[in-house]
Amino acid sequence: MILLLYHSLFCNSNQATYVVPESCCITNVKVTDCENAARNPKSPNLSSMLHNKGCLTEIGDILKQNITIVIGVAIGIAMIQLLGIVLACRVWRSSDDVDKVY
């Protein structure tokens, strides 16, 4: 079923063809205006209708700006996991079945 759906979406000849993906257009701009500006690279409106940075670059910039928060969250998650391991070991050691050999 999934393969059939993928194939039907991939081979759909009725889909509109775009010069740029809709996600590259700024949100408050109509897609048709964005497409027209993208078709003409010398258009003066091009920079006001399209995002100039890629998604990966933008995410990298956001992470660099918030690096202390990212590191703090990572350390917090690591500490919670370590605490869980320590508590699991203590519960295991306190059980009566530790010394039994099966």
SERO-4910 file (N, C-alpha, C, O; in steps of 0.05 Angstrom, whole numbers):
BEGIN
 pado doro    nc1    nc2    nc3   cac1   cac2   cac3    cc1    cc2    cc3    oc1    oc2    oc3
  Met    A     17    -24      0      0      0      0     17     25      0     13     44    -16
  Ile    A     38     26     18     55     50     19     70     53     -7     73     76    -17
  Leu    A     80     31    -18     95     33    -43     77     43    -65     86     59    -82
  Leu    A     52     34    -66     33     43    -86     28     73    -84     28     87   -104
  Leu    A     24     82    -59     19    111    -54     43    127    -63     41    148    -76
  Tyr    A     67    118    -55     92    132    -63     94    134    -93    100    155   -104
  His    A     89    112   -107     91    111   -136     71    130   -149     78    143   -168
  Ser    A     47    130   -138     26    147   -150     32    177   -146     26    193   -163
  Leu    A     44    184   -123     52    211   -119     76    219   -136     77    242   -146
  Phe    A     95    201   -138    119    206   -154    113    210   -183    125    227   -197
  Cys    A     95    194   -194     89    194   -222     65    212   -229     55    210   -252
  Asn    A     57    229   -212     34    246   -217     42    268   -236     58    285   -230
  Ser    A     30    268   -260     37    287   -281     21    313   -278     26    332   -292
  Asn    A      1    314   -259    -15    337   -256     -4    357   -235    -15    378   -230
  Gln    A     18    349   -222     30    367   -202     41    392   -216     51    391   -238
  Ala    A     39    414   -202     50    439   -212     81    438   -210     92    426   -191
  Thr    A     94    449   -229    123    451   -228    131    478   -219    122    498   -229
  Tyr    A    149    479   -200    158    504   -188    188    509   -195    203    490   -197
  Val    A    195    534   -197    223    541   -201    238    538   -175    260    528   -174
  Val    A    225    547   -153    236    544   -126    215    530   -109    191    533   -115
  Pro    A    223    516    -88    203    504    -70    187    526    -55    197    548    -51
  Glu    A    163    519    -49    146    539    -34    158    547     -8    154    569      1
  Ser    A    173    529      5    186    536     30    207    557     28    214    569     48
  Cys    A    217    562      4    237    584      0    223    611     -1    237    631      3
  Cys    A    197    612     -7    183    637     -8    177    647     20    170    632     38
  Ile    A    179    673     24    172    686     49    142    682     54    127    684     35
  Thr    A    134    678     79    107    669     84     85    688     76     63    679     68
  Asn    A     89    714     78     67    733     72     67    741     43     53    760     35
  Val    A     81    726     26     82    732     -3     66    709    -17     69    686    -10
  Lys    A     50    717    -38     36    697    -53     56    680    -69     77    690    -78
  Val    A     51    654    -72     69    636    -85     72    644   -114     94    641   -125
  Thr    A     51    653   -127     54    661   -155     73    685   -159     88    686   -177
  Asp    A     71    704   -140     90    727   -142    118    718   -137    137    728   -150
  Cys    A    122    700   -118    148    689   -112    159    674   -137    183    677   -144
  Glu    A    143    659   -150    151    644   -174    159    663   -196    179    659   -209
  Asn    A    143    684   -200    149    703   -221    176    717   -216    192    721   -234
  Ala    A    181    724   -191    206    736   -184    230    717   -187    251    725   -196
  Ala    A    225    691   -181    247    672   -183    253    666   -213    276    659   -219
  Arg    A    234    668   -230    238    663   -259    256    685   -271    270    680   -291
  Asn    A    255    708   -259    271    731   -269    293    738   -248    287    752   -229
  Pro    A    317    727   -251    338    732   -230    345    761   -227    356    768   -206
  Lys    A    340    778   -246    347    806   -244    325    823   -232    326    847   -231
  Ser    A    304    810   -222    281    823   -211    289    838   -185    303    826   -168
  Pro    A    281    863   -182    288    878   -158    274    867   -133    282    872   -110
  Asn    A    252    853   -137    236    843   -114    246    815   -104    235    805    -85
  Leu    A    266    804   -117    274    777   -111    282    774    -82    274    754    -69
  Ser    A    298    792    -71    307    789    -43    285    793    -23    287    784     -1
  Ser    A    263    807    -31    241    811    -12    221    788    -13    202    788      3
  Met    A    224    770    -33    204    748    -36    216    721    -29    201    702    -23
  Leu    A    242    718    -29    255    692    -24    273    694      0    286    714      5
  His    A    274    672     15    294    670     37    321    668     24    325    653      5
  Asn    A    340    682     35    367    683     25    385    661     36    405    653     24
  Lys    A    378    650     59    394    629     72    379    602     69    355    601     69
  Gly    A    395    581     68    383    554     68    376    545     96    384    558    115
  Cys    A    360    524     98    350    515    124    373    506    142    374    512    165
  Leu    A    392    491    130    414    481    146    432    504    157    440    503    180
  Thr    A    437    524    141    452    547    150    438    562    172    450    570    191
  Glu    A    412    565    169    396    580    188    395    564    215    398    577    236
  Ile    A    391    538    214    391    522    238    418    523    252    420    525    277
  Gly    A    440    522    236    467    525    247    471    551    261    483    552    283
  Asp    A    461    573    249    463    600    262    448    601    288    457    613    308
  Ile    A    424    590    288    407    590    313    421    574    335    421    582    358
  Leu    A    432    551    328    447    535    348    471    550    358    477    548    382
  Lys    A    486    564    341    509    579    350    501    601    369    515    607    389
  Gln    A    478    614    364    469    636    381    460    625    408    462    639    428
  Asn    A    450    600    409    440    589    434    456    565    444    445    547    455
  Ile    A    482    566    439    500    544    446    500    537    476    501    514    483
  Thr    A    498    557    493    498    552    522    472    537    530    473    519    547
  Ile    A    450    543    518    425    529    524    426    500    514    418    482    528
  Val    A    437    497    490    440    470    478    458    453    496    451    430    501
  Ile    A    480    463    504    499    448    521    486    442    548    488    420    559
  Gly    A    472    461    560    458    457    585    437    435    584    435    419    602
  Val    A    421    436    563    401    415    559    414    387    555    404    368    567
  Ala    A    435    386    540    449    361    535    461    350    561    459    326    567
  Ile    A    473    367    578    484    359    603    461    350    622    464    330    636
  Gly    A    439    364    622    416    357    639    405    329    631    399    313    649
  Ile    A    402    324    606    393    298    597    412    276    605    404    254    613
  Ala    A    438    281    601    459    262    609    458    256    639    461    232    646
  Met    A    454    276    655    453    272    684    428    255    692    430    238    709
  Ile    A    406    261    679    382    245    685    386    216    678    378    198    692
  Gln    A    398    211    655    404    183    647    423    170    666    419    147    673
  Leu    A    444    184    674    463    173    693    450    167    720    456    146    732
  Leu    A    433    184    729    419    180    754    401    155    751    399    139    770
  Gly    A    388    151    729    372    127    724    388    102    725    379     82    736
  Ile    A    412    102    714    430     79    714    439     73    743    439     50    751
  Val    A    446     94    758    455     90    786    432     78    803    436     60    818
  Leu    A    408     90    800    386     80    815    378     51    807    371     35    825
  Ala    A    380     44    782    374     17    773    395     -2    785    387    -24    793
  Cys    A    420      5    786    440    -12    799    435    -15    828    439    -37    839
  Arg    A    427      6    842    422      4    871    398    -15    876    398    -30    895
  Val    A    377    -12    860    354    -30    863    361    -59    858    353    -77    873
  Trp    A    377    -63    838    386    -91    831    403   -102    854    400   -125    861
  Arg    A    421    -86    865    439    -95    887    423   -100    913    430   -118    929
  Ser    A    401    -86    917    386    -89    942    366   -112    940    354   -120    960
  Ser    A    362   -124    917    343   -146    914    356   -171    926    380   -174    927
  Asp    A    339   -190    934    349   -215    946    360   -235    925    374   -253    933
  Asp    A    354   -231    900    361   -251    880    390   -247    870    398   -262    852
  Val    A    405   -227    880    431   -221    869    450   -244    874    466   -251    856
  Asp    A    449   -256    898    469   -277    905    461   -305    895    477   -324    897
  Lys    A    437   -308    886    428   -335    877    440   -341    850    442   -324    832
  Val    A    448   -366    847    458   -376    822    438   -395    810    429   -414    824
  Tyr    A    430   -391    786    409   -408    774    422   -430    758    408   -446    746
***
